[in-house]
Amino acid sequence: MDLQHKTQELARKLAVMSDQGIETPPELVEHLDVLDRALIQILDLVDAALEPAPVPEEKPAAAPVASEDFVSLDDVLEAVSPTSLAPNREISVLLVEDNMVNRKLAVLILERIGCQVDVAFNGAEGVEKFKTGNYQAIFMDCQMPVMDGYEATEAIRKLEAGSSHIPIIAVTANAMKGDKEKCIECGMDDYISKPLRPNDLQEAVSRWCKVHA
């Protein structure tokens, strides 16, 4: 079985469903979540097995981040350089995203620019993770099952009750007039659109997250 081909075909079909406004069946969402969690565990094991022993060496100059959309994870790895924000940083963010492909891409980019990333698979899970986590920012998808990003943001703002304020950045495929205003109205602080671009995420992290040197 060609796993890469199967993954690309799944991503293509999910994108078609999204473009056509077809609601994802609950059974499919459940299976995708199980598959995604399994893939995360497998990747962690493979990464641990492949991780070489640290060798002190001078790091090459950071490659510039391209402005175009990326069509593969290899392109992202080449375009986004590690340590591009600041050395010895401690940036913890929460990503709330139900789409497996978008979630993988966002985690890859955020980790590449130096963030510790926690993941929630829908808005309700995002609210629960906010209660127990200590994040400097939340990247919030808008259209999700169980609880969408707008409802999750409103719930988080109620929990804060004015005592604190965590930056919430909308991440959405909607680009219609008024969408940004809707995000701000429900309590979000910023707005970036899909398809995800590394420089957009990097700028959001630089703008909203405190960097500790």
Residue pairs with C-beta under 8 A, 6 or more apart in sequence:
10 100
10 101
11 100
11 101
14 24
14 99
14 100
14 101
15 101
17 24
18 99
18 173
24 145
26 145
29 98
29 145
32 100
33 121
35 100
36 100
36 103
36 104
36 121
59 83
62 81
62 83
62 84
63 78
63 79
63 81
64 79
65 79
65 80
65 81
65 84
65 198
65 199
65 202
66 79
66 198
66 199
67 197
67 199
68 197
69 195
69 197
70 76
70 79
70 105
70 195
70 196
70 197
70 198
73 104
73 105
73 108
76 105
76 108
76 109
76 112
76 198
77 108
77 112
79 198
80 109
80 112
80 113
80 198
80 202
81 112
82 112
82 113
82 114
83 114
84 113
84 114
84 202
85 91
85 113
85 114
85 202
85 205
85 206
85 211
86 114
86 211
86 213
87 213
88 212
88 213
89 114
89 211
89 212
89 213
90 116
90 212
91 114
91 115
91 116
91 136
91 205
91 209
91 210
91 211
92 115
92 116
92 118
92 133
92 134
92 135
92 136
93 110
93 115
93 116
93 117
93 118
93 135
93 136
93 137
93 138
93 139
93 205
93 209
94 117
94 118
94 119
94 120
94 126
94 129
94 130
94 133
94 135
94 137
94 138
94 139
95 103
95 106
95 107
95 110
95 117
95 118
95 119
95 120
95 138
95 139
96 119
96 120
96 122
96 123
96 125
96 126
96 138
96 139
96 140
96 141
96 144
96 149
96 152
97 103
97 106
97 119
97 120
97 121
97 139
97 141
97 144
97 171
98 121
98 122
98 141
98 144
98 145
99 141
102 141
102 171
102 194
102 196
103 119
103 121
105 196
106 117
106 139
106 171
106 196
106 201
107 117
107 119
109 196
109 198
109 201
109 202
110 117
110 139
110 201
110 205
111 117
112 198
113 198
113 201
113 202
113 205
115 205
115 209
118 129
118 133
118 135
120 126
120 128
120 129
122 144
122 145
122 146
122 147
123 140
123 144
123 146
123 147
123 148
123 149
123 151
123 152
123 155
124 146
124 147
124 152
125 146
126 138
126 140
126 147
126 152
126 156
127 147
127 152
127 155
127 156
127 159
130 138
130 156
130 159
130 166
131 159
135 166
136 166
136 167
136 208
136 209
136 210
137 166
137 167
137 168
137 169
137 204
137 205
137 208
137 209
138 156
138 166
138 167
138 168
138 169
139 169
139 171
139 201
139 204
140 149
140 152
140 153
140 168
140 169
140 170
140 171
140 188
141 149
141 171
141 172
142 148
142 149
142 150
142 170
142 171
142 172
142 174
142 183
143 149
143 172
143 173
143 174
144 152
147 155
149 170
149 172
149 188
150 182
150 183
150 186
153 168
153 186
153 187
153 188
154 186
154 187
156 166
156 168
156 187
157 187
160 166
167 189
167 190
167 208
167 209
168 187
168 188
168 189
168 190
169 188
169 189
169 190
169 191
169 192
169 204
169 208
170 180
170 183
170 188
170 190
170 191
170 192
171 192
171 193
171 194
171 196
172 179
172 183
172 191
172 193
172 194
173 193
173 194
174 193
175 193
179 191
180 191
183 191
184 191
189 208
190 204
190 207
190 208
192 200
192 201
192 204
193 200
